[in-house]
Amino acid sequence: MRQIILDTETTGLSWERGNRVVEIGCVEFIERRPTGRTYHQYIKPDCEFEAGAQEVTGLSLERLANEPPMEAVVEEFLAFIQGAELIIHNAAFDVGFLNNELSICGAQYGKLADHVSNIEDSLLLARQRFPGQRNSLDALCKRLGVDNSHRQLHGALLDAQILGEVYIALTSGQEEIGFGDTVVATQNAQVSLQVDLGAARPRVVVHADELAAHRVRLEKLRKKAGKCVWDQVLPEPALEAAEA
């Protein structure tokens, strides 16, 4: 299974008001493990940053002046995510922005969902697991033990990498938190039992009342079945010797 952990940074909170995507970060997972492949692209917008957005991202129009517009990178971006399952935190936000970018680039690009197998919202997953609690990326890092101390500003690639760790912690079964390896190791272990054949054996003493009850039981078996396997294993004289 191929998954892409995706995050974007934008010039504001609403694409309906004309805000644009200025950064895309993607991290590839295969079978829930990072492959080392990433996609990271800064994008030059054709609009100003809204108040506060510039401080959150650390980006500016001057910083992005020499970056390509979305139209120049759309093919490369879509090729990277093609056919994968997307994992996005608060997916409605990013999907809305990216669908707007695709529509600006041309109707031939359709919607984001046309290029991927599924879109999973990790925020919804977190709300199901931790109802009534804060489920921002920072809050989940603290709750799930994911180190985000190096996250000073919002950056698409860094946030995607952190989200990848959060998503695995959020959706892991026992196999992915260490128990699976222990089970496999136990199943594959070979136990070596050393036995001293010359060592003394414990002597079992049969009491008279136990011997009498045993004989009654054997007699019942003989009458019912016509024979008793016990007679072949330990004849009556041997049993008496054991008692003595």
N, C-alpha and C positions, 0 to 999 in steps of 0.2 A: 504494500500500500504506500503510495506516494502522497505526502502532505506538504503543503507550503504554509509556513507561519508568516503572516503578512501584517504590516503596519504602514500607515501613511502619516505624514505631517501636512498641514494645510495652512492657508493664510487666514482662516477663521473657522467658525463653527457651522456655517451653513452654505452649501453649494447653491441653494436657491437664491441667496443674496449675492451670488457672483464670486464666492470664494473658490480657490483652486488648490489642487494638490501641488506641493512643492518638494516632497520627498517620498520615495517608496522603498521599503526594506522588506526583503523576503529571505527566509531560511528554509532550506529543503530538508525534509525528513523522509527516510525510507524505513518502513516497518517500525515507525515510532522512534527512530534513531537519527540524529543529525548526520548528514553526509559530508558536510564541509562546504557544500555549494550554496552560494548566496547570490541574491540580486539586490543591488543598491544603486539608486539613481536620484540625484538632485534634479529638480525641474524648475525652469524659469517660468514664473506665472505672468499673466498679463493684467495683474491687479495689485493693489496695495494690500499689505497685511492689516488685519483688524487689530484694534487695541488689545494688547495682552498676548496675541498669538506669537508675535516676534520674540517676546521675552520667554515664552514657554519653549520654543524650538531653538532659540539662539540664531535663527536665520534672518536674513534681511534681503531686500531687493538688490542691494549692492553685492552681497555674497553670492546671489544667484544670477547675477547679470550675465555671466558667461556659460551658464548651464543650458542644455538644450530644452526646447519646449516639449510638451507632451507628445505632439504629433511626430517628433523625431525619434521617440523611444518606445512608442506604443507597441510596435511589432516585436521588439526584443522582450518587453515586459510580458506580453501575452504568450510568447514562445516559452518563457520560463515557467509560467504557471499552468500551461496547457495540460488538461486532463487530470490535474491533481485535486485533492481536497484542500480547500483553504481553511485555515484556522485563524480567526480574527477576533480580537476583543472589542466588544460593542460593534458587531459587524455592520449593523444598519448605517452607522456613521461612515465607515470606510467604503462600503459598497455603494452608498449613495453618491459619494464623491467620485469614485472610480467610474461608475456608470455615466456620470455627467462628463467626465473626461473622455470616455469612449464616444459619447454622442458628439462631442465637439470635434473629435478626430475624424468622425465619419460614420454614417449609418451602417456601413458594412461591418463595423466592429461589434454591433449588437450590444448585449449586456454582459457584465462580468460572468454571470452564471452560465452563459453560453459557452464559455471556454474551460470550465472546471467541472469536476464530477459532483462536488457538493461544497457548501459553505457552512462551516460549523462556528457558532458564536460561543466563545469561551466565557463570555460574561453571563449568558443564559445558563451555561453549565454550572458556573460558580453560584449563581442565585439558587439553583436547584439544590446544590450541596450545602450552601450556607445561607439559608433564607433569613431575611431580616438583618443581615450583616453587610458591612461595606465590602464591595467586591471589585474595587479598582485594582489595577495591576500592582500598585505599590502595596495595597492592603493584602492582596493574595500572596505576594512575595513574603511578607512578614508572617502570614498565617501558615504557609506551606514550607517555610524554611528555605526560600530561594534568595540567594545573595544578589541584591540590587544596589549595593553601596556605591558602585561606580556610575550610577545613573544620576547625573546632576541636571541634565536637560533632557527633554523629550527628543529622541532621535529615532527614526524609523527602523534602521537596522538593529540598533541596540535594543530597542523595545521588542522587536520581533524575536531576537535571541532570548531575551528574558521571558517573553510570553511562551516560547517553546518549552522552557524548563517548567514554567507554571502549569502549562497544559498537561505535560506528562505527569507531574505531581498530582494534578487535579483528577486525572482519569486513570491513574495507575491501579493495577491489581496487585496481589501479593507477589506475583512473579517478578514485577518490575521494581519492587522495593526490597528485594533481597531474599525473600522466602523461597522463591522458585529455585534459586541456585542451591539452597540448603536441601530442598527435597530431592533434586536430581543427584546431588552428591551422596545423600543417604541411600538412594535407590541403587546407585552404582558402587557403593562401598563393598569391599570384600572383607568379611570378618574371619580372622584366623584364630581357631580354637586349638590350643595346645592341650593334649590329654596324656597324662602319665599312665600307661597301661600297667605298670608295675606297682602302682600305688595301692595301699590297702583299701578294701571295699567296706562300706558300712554293713553291719550285721543287723538284719531285721528279725525281731523276735515276735512270734505269733502267739497270742494268749489263747488259753483253752476255750473261752467263750467265743472268741473270734473264729477259731478253728471249727467249732461246732456249728456256728451260723453258716460258715463257708460250706461245710459238708451238706447241710440241709439245702442250700441253694444249688449245689452241684447235683444232688439227687433229683430235685425238681426238673433240672435241665435234662438229665438222662431220661426221665420218664416222658417228658414232653417231646424231645427230639430224637430219642433212641440212642443218643451218644453225647459225649461231652468233650469238646476240644481240650479242655483243661487236663483231662486224663492223659492226653498224649504229651502235653508240655511238662507236667509235674505230677507223676503218679503218686498215689496216696502214701506209700512208704516214705517217699522223699519229703512230702509235706509234713509227716510226723517227725522226720529227722530235723526239719527246719524249726519245728516247735521246740524240740528238745534242745 
